[in-house]
Amino acid sequence: MLNRNKGIGWETLLVAGLLILTFIPFLGENLFSTKGEPREAIVAVSMLQQGDWILPVSSGADIPYKPPMLAWCIAVLGWLNGGVVTEFLSRLPSALSLIIMSVAGFRFFARRTSVGLAAAMTLITATSVEVFRTATICRVDMLLTMFLVTGLYALYRQWERHRTGTWLPSLTAAALMTGAVLTKGPVGMLLPCMVVWVFRLMKGNGFWQTTVSVGLSGVLSLIVPFFWYVAAYQQGGEEFYRLAMEENFGRFTGTMSYESHENPVWYNFLSLAWGLAPYTLLLLFGVCVRSKKQEVGKEKLEVRRRIESWWNRLRGMDSVELFSLLAAVLIFLFYCFPKSKRSVYLLPVYPFVGYFIAVYVRKLAREGKWCVKAYGWIICITGILSGIAVWIVAEWGIPSAGNRGVEAVVEYMRGYAHRFWPALMWLLVIGAGLLLCKELLRGKPRTCFGWTLVYTLCVYCLLQAMVLPAVMNVKSDKLTAEEISRIAGEENTVYSYMPDRLSRFYTVNYYMDDRLRLFDRENPQTGYVIVNEGDMDSFTKYTGGKFRLEEVSVFAKKGDKPRKRIHLLKFEKKSLEKC
């Protein structure tokens, strides 16, 4: 039952503070090293350079294939930063989205259950591996999840105000779903409306009344995106229309022009099990605990009576539990149907699964105390040993067995670990680990679990401050981009060649401020071009001997496979030489 008078002000500030200290300070430590992050950030760079906030063009030819909400957020932050889009600013919308969603979820559940349960749900969600990973990178998924989940909360609050039903839409939910649609298309409206439509029907609201109310909320959320789609079509024409249809419908039906993360149904189960780590381990421990409740009635019921009994129990569930169950199950099942399946698609499930894990831990604290403490000991010992291992690597290094990639990581860590913040995070993990050991020896299971959740945040801080920068930065093409700019000139256009139309030198292009252009689109006469070593034969065939090619430099990071080396070539069309 909702308790609006429950004072949760300082608890909210505490939860928000913990999340801010965990997820904000280290966002800029990692250079871009994968294609996904710079691909999103470069759209914002193009917006600021071209002044086109509808459908900017990157690499001189590529239009965005997703709605612009993330790019808008990054571009606004870049504009406030004097027109400069940094790694930190590019990732900030994702981190802020997690914090907003988590604080909203904490307040939602704290007012309807208990502060302790809500806090556990919030920290379980935030420290799940998949959520942590997505909240610290520049991708659309966490922003979409925030709008979608908070939209669900808003629709539930509307039902609380009108438990017998209403014909009116929820304007708050419509505004939040507008953000979701502008982040990744109509799915941002469809999922919240589907969940709440089923929930309201199960709570006895009328079919037509529910359909009109939820439907109006959904339709209102499409108004602003509709104007953007019209404006984008006017600029992009058939190319934009094809991309929009392929992303929003082809991905679901499996009719895309290329294979996009096609996986079987069981992939979602494995993704959720992996994404919930480390709490998957706690759930496995719980399997070993036998419930003290005895079975009531051993007579065999008819199938019909069993279904009726199950249905009545389901409808008789506490409203918050039923809402959370439907949100988790229906969204999970929805993403089992498309051929395209990715772990990030399941992110909206995590807050609701986190709530049930928190409920389950409360039960384990009564019936299987050893499970909770054993889990706490594993996290504690793992964190302390990880801290010690990081310190050993930073001080003395490790044998690399000739692996140049490992050598690069160790070298980077040794130079990075003696900075103030990494060293402070190392001391935090060791010190907090020893305090957790003391609590595990004498504390109650529920208290121990709470401190284990906080300690997990400390381990994540060490991971972001010392480990991830060492692992990821050695793989970045930033130095390559700077050297190419030096050779070709800071203001001159540089061309790139990749035969795969879906591939680009995204990282190089980002660090060159979107100065790369596509060789096969622009057909230049003279200049510089970069080509992957694996594509050199294809490039030679494409030019067909019409150009004089001079290799200027070859760029390779330690541990790179030969095919990943980047060749910088100076080219000049032979017909120009004769003139």
N, C-alpha and C positions, 0 to 999 in steps of 0.2 A: 504494500500500500504506500502511495506517495506521501512523504512527510515533508511538506514545503518549509516547515519551520526548522528543519534540521540544519544546524550551523556547520557548514563544511568549508568556510572561507579559508582558514589557515591551512587546512588539509589540502585544499586545491592549490594554494600557493606552494606548499611543500612538494606536491607531486609535479607541478609545473617546473619548479626550480630544479628538481632532480633530473628531469628530462632535458631541460635547457643546458645544464652543465654537462650532460652526457653527449648530446647530439649536436650542439652548436659549435663549440670551440675548435674542433679539429676538421671541419668540413673542407677547409682549403689546403690541408696537408698533402693530399693525394693529387698528383697531376693526372690529367686525362690520359688513360692508357687503353681504353676499350673504344669500340666504334659507337656504342650507344650514347654515352654521355656527350661527347662533342657534337654528335649528330643533332641532339636536342638544343644544345647551347648555341650552335651556329645559326639557328633560326632567329634567336634573339639578337645575335650580332648583326645579322642581315637586316632585321627590323630597324635597328638604330642607325645603320649606315644608309639605308635607302629611304627611311621614313615611311615605309609601307608596313602598316600594322594589320593588314588583312591577309595577304598572300606573298610574302617576300620570297625572293629567289636566291638560293645559295649555290655556290660554285658556278654561278652564271647560267644555270639551267634547271636546277632542282627546286620544285615547289614542295611545301610541307604536305605530308600525307596524313597528318593528324590535326584536329582543331587547335587553336592557338593559345589556350589558357596558360599552359606552362611557359610558353615563349613570352607571352605578355608579362607574366610575373617576373621572369628573369630580365626582360627588357626594361621594365620599370625600375628594378633594382640597379641595373646597369646605368640607366639614365641618371638616377640619383647619385651614382658613383662617377659622374663625369663622362658617361658614355662608354665606360670600360666594363666588359663582362668578364668576371673572374671565375675560377673554379668554385670558390666559396659562395659567390652570389648565385651561381648556376645550381648549386645543391641546396641552397637555403630554402627554396619553396618546398622541397621534399621533407626536410627536417621540421620546418614549421608546420607542415601538414600533419606529421605524426604527433607533434606536441598538441596542436589544436584538437585533433581527433581523440587523443588520449585524455586530455583534460575534459572534453565534452563527455566522453564515455565514463570517466570517473564520477563526474557530477550526476550523470544519468543514473548510474547504478547505485551510487551512494544515497540518493534520495529515495530509492525504491527497495534497497536491500540493507546493506550496512557499509560503513566507511571502510572497514577492514577488507571486506569482500571486494569492494570496488577498487581499492588500492591494489590488492593482489591481482585482479583482472587487468588493471592498467599496466602494471609492471611486467606481468606475464606476456601481454601483447607486445609491449615495446621491446622486450628483450628476447623475443623469439627470433631465430636466426634470419628468417626471410624478411620480417618486418624491419629489423635492424639494418640489414643489407640495403633494402629499398629506400629507407629513410636517409641514407647517407650518400646517395648517388643522384645524378641529374637525369631522372626519367619521369614520365607522366604518371606512373602507377600509384605512387603514394598520394599525389594530389587528387587523383581520381578517387582513391579509397576514402580520403578525408571527406570529400563532398558527398560521396555515396553513403557512407556510414552515418554522418551527421544528418543527412537527409532522412535516413531511416529513423533516427531519434526524433526528428521533428514530426514525422508522420505518426509515430507512436504517441507523442505528446498530444497531438490533435485528437487521437482516439480517446486518450484519458479525459480530455475535456468534454467529449461527446460519446460516452460509452454506449449509449443506445443508438448511435449513428448520426450522421450529418450529411447533407448534400453539398456542403461548402468545401472548397479546396483548402489546402494548407499553403499559405503564401510563403511561409518560411521554408517549407520543404521544397516548394517550387523554385525559390531562389537558389537553394543549395544544389538542387538537381540541375539547374541551369549551368552552374559551374561544372558539374560532372559531365554534362553533354558537351560543353565547350572544351573539356579536357580530352575526351576520347569518344565522343559520339553518343548516339541514342541509348546505348547500353547503360549509361549513367542515369537515365530516367527509368528504363525498363525494370531494372533489378529492384530498386526500392519500392516501386509501385506494385510489382508482383508479390513481394514479401508481405507488404501491408494489406494488400487486397485479400490474400489468403488468410492472414491473421484476423482481419475484421470479420470475414465470413465465419470463421471458426468461433469467434466470440459472439455470434448470433446477430450481427448487423445485417440489414436487408441487402439482397443481392444488387438491386438497381441503385439503391442509395449509395452503397459502397463503391460500385463501379463508377458512378457519376463523380463522386467526391474524389476518389483516387485518380480517375481519368482526367479530371479537370486539373489536378495538381501536375500531372504529367504533361498535359498539353501546354499549360502555362510555362513549364520549364523549356519548351521547345521554341518559344517566340524569339528570344534573343539569338539563339543559335541559327534559327531560320534566316534571319537577316544576314548573319555572317556567311552562311552557305551561299546565299544569293550573291552577295558581294564577291565572295571567292570564286564563284562560277563565272561571274562577269569578267574577272581578271584571268582566270585559269582556263576557262572554256572546257572543251571535251577532255583534256588531260586531267584537270581537277575532278571532273565528274567521274571519270574512270577510276581514279585513285580513291575517291570517297566511297563509291559503290563497292570497290574491292575490299577496302578496309572495314566497312561497316556491315556488309552482307556476305561478301565472298569469303571472308575469314570464318564466318559462322557456318556457311554451307559447304566449305571445302572446295570452292570453285575459283580460288585465286589463280593468277597466272603463274605463280611460283609456289614451291613448297614453303610453308611458314609454320614451323614448330608443330608439325603434325605428329601426334602421339596417341597411343591407345588410352582407354579409360583408366586403366590401373595407374597411369602416370600421375593423375591427380591425387590418388591416395598416397603414393610415394612422396609426392611434392609436399603434401600437407604434413606427413609424418616427419620429413626432413625439415620442413620450414618451422615446425613447432619445437625443434631442438633448442635448448636442452631438456625441455619439459616432456618430450617423448620418453626419455629415460625414466622420469618420475611415473608416468602412466604405466610403463612396463613393470615397475616395482609394484604398483597398485594391483596388478593382475594377481600377484602372489597373496594378496590379502583376501581372506574368505569372509564374506559378510556375516555378521552375527544374526541377521534376521533370518527366520525360518520360513520356509515356503508355506503359504496359507492355502489349504485345499489341494488335494492331489487328484481329484476327479478330473477326468478328461472332458473338456468342454467341446461343444460343437464348433465348427469353424466359424459359423455365423456369430455365435455368442462370444467367441474369442475376439473377433473383429470389433463387435459392438463394445466389449469390455475395454479393448485397447483404445478405441475411438473416444469413449467416455473419459478414460483416464487422461488422454491427450487434451481434450477440451477442458478438463477440470484442472489442468496445470495452472500454477501461478502465472499471471499475465506476462510478467517480465521473462520468466523461463520459457513460456510458449513462444513469445516474440523472438527471443534469442535462438531458440531451437529452429524455428522456421527460417530465420535469416541465415543461419549456418548451413542448414540442409538444402534449402532451395537454391541459394547462390552456388553452392558446391555442385548440385545436380545440374544446374543450368550450364556450367562450364564443362560438364562431362559430354555434352552433345556435340559441340564444334570439333572439327578435326584438328583445328589449331588449339593447342593447349600449352600454357606456360605457367610456371609456378606463381608468377605475380598476379595472374588473373584471380587467384584465390585469396588475395589480400583482404577483401571485405569480410571474409569469413573469420579472420583471426580474432577480432575483439569479442565475438560471440563465443567462439571456441575457448578463448581465454577466460571468459566468465564461467563456463562449465568446468574448466580445469581448476579454477579457484574454488568453486563449490566442492569439487571432488577432493581437493587437498584438505578442505575443512573436515570432510568425512574421514579422510585418511588420518588426520591428526587425532581422531578419536579411536579409530579401529585398527590402524596400522602405523603406530608412532614411529616404528623403526624405519619405515619407508621414507618418511619425511626427513628424518635425521640422516639416514644413509645418503639420500640425494644431496642434502646440505654438505655432508662430508666430501662427497665426490666433487662438487663445485668448488668447495674451499681448497681442497688439496690440489685440484687441477689449476686453480688460479694461482696459488702460491708457487707450484712447480713451474708454471708458465712464466711467472715473473722472474724466478731464478734462472730459467733457461735463457730468457731475453737478456738478463744481466751478463750471463756467461758469454753469450754470443757477442754482446756489445764490448766486453772487455778483452776477450781472448780469441773470438771467432771460433769456427768449427772446421774440421777437415771437409773439403768440398769434393774430394775424389775426382778432381779435374772438371767438375761441372761449372762452366763459366757463368751460368745463370745464378747458381747458388753463391758463387764468389761475389757477384755484383750485389746481391741482396745483403750478404754479410758485410761487405764493404760500406754500403749505404747505412746500414743499421749502426755500425760502429761509429760513423761520423755523426749520426743523428741523435744517438741515445744520450749524449752528454749535454744536450740543450736543456733548458730549465724545465719546460713543461713535460717532455718525455720522462725526465728523471723524477719529477714530482709524481707522475702517474705510476711509475714503478714503485715508489715508496708507498703510495696509496694502496696499491694492490697487496703488497706484502703486509703492511700494517693492518689494513682492514681484514685481511685473511686471518691474521693472528687473533684479532678481536672476535671474528666469527667462530674460530676454533673454541674460544672460551665460552661463547654463547651456546654452541652445540653440546658442550660437555655438561652444562647445567640448566639450560633453558627449556621451556616448553616447546613442543613441536611447532605450533602455529607461530610463536615468536621467532623460532629458528628459521622457519620458512620465509618470514618477512625480511629478516636480515640477510638471508641467502639471496633474495631478490635484489636487495640493494647492492650486495657484493657483486652480483652479476653485472650491474651497471658499471662498477669499478673496473671489472675485467674488460668490458667493452671500451672503456676510456683508454686503458693501456693498449688495447688492440689498435685503436685509431691513432694513438699518439706515437707508437713506435713500430708496430709490426706491419700494418697495412702500408704506410708510406714506403718502407723498405722494400716490400714485395711488389708494390704497384709502380712506384716511380721509376724503377730501372727499366720498366717496359714502355715508358712513355716516349713519344716522338717529339717532345718539346725541343730538345737540343737539335734534333734533325731539322725541325722547322726553322729554328734560329739560324742554323748554318746555311740552309737554302736561301733564306732571306738575305744573308750577308753576301753570298756569292752572286745571286741574281739581282740584288738591289732591293732596298727596303720598299720601294714604291712600285716596282715592276710586277706585271702579271706573270705568274708561273703556271704552267699547264700540267695536267696529270692525265695518265692513260690507264684505264682498267677495263678489260673487255666485259667483265660482269657488270651489267647495268645497275645492279643493286649495291655495288661496292664503291666506296670512295675513300680517299685519304682524309677521313674526318678529323683526326687529331692534328695532322699537319695543317689542314685548312683552318682549324680553329686558332692555332697558335700563329698563323700567318694572317689573321684577321680577314678570313674569307677572300683571299687573293688568288686562290687556285681556280683555274678554269679547265673545262674538259677539252682535251686535245681533239677528240673525234667529233665534238660539236662545233668548235670554233674554227677548226682548220687553219691554224695560224701559219705564217710564212717563216717566222724566225723567233727564237726565244729559248726558254729552258722548259724541260718536261721531266717529270718524275715518273718512274715505272718500277713496279715490283720485279724482282729478279725472275720470279716465276712467270711473268708476263712479257719478258723481253722478246721471246720468239714471236709471240702474237703481235707485239708492237712493230717488229721488223717486217712482218708480213703486211701489216696494215699500211705502213708507210711505202712499201713496195719499191724501195730504192730511190724514191723521189726526193729524199732529204739527205743532207750530209749530217751525220750524227757523230758527236764527240762526247765521250764519257768524261764528265767533270769530276764526279765523286760518287762513292758508294757508302751508304750509311747503314750501319748494323749495330744493334744493341747486343750486349753480352747475353749469350744463351739463345739468340735468334737462330731459327732455322734458315738455311740459305735462301729459300723461296721468299722469306720475309724481308730480305735486304732491299733497300730502296736505292735505285740508280738515278742520279741526276745527270741528264743529258742536255747538251747544247745542240740545237738543231737549226738548220737553214735550208730552205727549199733550193734545190739545185738550179732551177730556172732563174732564180735571182742572181746566182753567182755569175752566170753567163752575161747577164746585163752589166 
